[in-house]
Amino acid sequence: MTTPIDPLDQLKGQIIRLYADVATVQVGDAPVECAIRGKLFKADPPAVGDYVALEESGEGYVISGLLPRKSALTRRAAGSTVKSQVLMANIDQVMLVFAAANPPITPAKIDRFLVVAEANRLQAQIIVNKMDLAVGPVEAEIRSLFRPYEQADYEVHYASVRTGEGLEEVRQGLVGKVSVLVGPSGVGKSSLLNALYPGLDLKVGQVSEAYGKGRHTTVGGYLINLPGGAQVADTAGLREIGLWMVPPEELPYCFPEFQPYLGECRFNDCAHLTEPGCAILEALNQGKIDLSRHESYTKLRAEAVETFPRW
């Protein structure tokens, strides 16, 4: 049964849950199930976090328009089709969640997620979950892996749902902001939110032992109002995240530790790969930029060079 909407609310609200062709829209204090007009949103489908206009349609309501977005987390859609996908709209920051173990992690994957956040001009923080699995020398390896990101001024939170390590620090990082939790499947995003805010009772997926990849349990994502003036969106685990509309010449700005050296190279069109007089390569040789970060930049730049003309 559809919840009635007060006409004084002018039939506007925010999408808090999204499925294929149905959205739950928060209008005042009432969540309302609304159909999505397919023809209207072929070019720009609505996303969780969007503010929308509604119209009455028979016994229910339909989303009839999108209000302007202040921000969005956009990636290249999965598959061979060249198009964008908005994962979340109207957010302040991206919380990138990885696991200390199970599923495994690589610097290339971390960098790809961070670059997508930077390209969308969104603040990013990193959460390393499952630290209770990082025993002995493994813990030192994990902290060494994330040290370059701390040196690049990213906040890195080491957390464990089982032991409670780092949870208060993560909770404080969410206060007063609209955040989206993003990361590979199986890193424990829903478990983390359940531990941070007991009573949420979010559905938790288990990591597949056969493939080492999490089973998707979140359909379309959902936005949650939390104590302390926070809103958090949980998203389905992402097996891939591609750059969208990032020109090769703008990619260096997506690496914060590169920025002090931009404009200092001998050549104005320096690609920061092998050119003589490159300030970034000089900083790399001096240990001011981590080698793995520059390797990620090199690979992502090659991807941008190949795909940007298609965009």
Buried (B, 14 or more C-beta within 10 A) or exposed (E): EEEEBEEEEEBBBBBBBBEEEBBBBBBEEBBBBBBBBEEBBEEEBBBBBBBBBBEEEEEBBBBBBBBEBEBBBBBBBEEEEEEBBBBBBBBBBBBBBBBBBBBEBEBEBBBBBBBBBBBBEBBBBBBBBBBBBBEEEEBEEBBEBBEBBEBBEBBBBBBBBEEEBBBEEBBEBBEEBBBBBBBBBBBBBBBBBBBBBEEBEBEBBEBEEEEEBBEBBBEBBBBBEBEEEBBBBBBBBBEEBBBBBBEBBEBBBBBBBBEEBBEEBEEEEBBBEEBEEBBBBBBBEEEEBBEBBBEBBEEBBEBBBEBBEEB
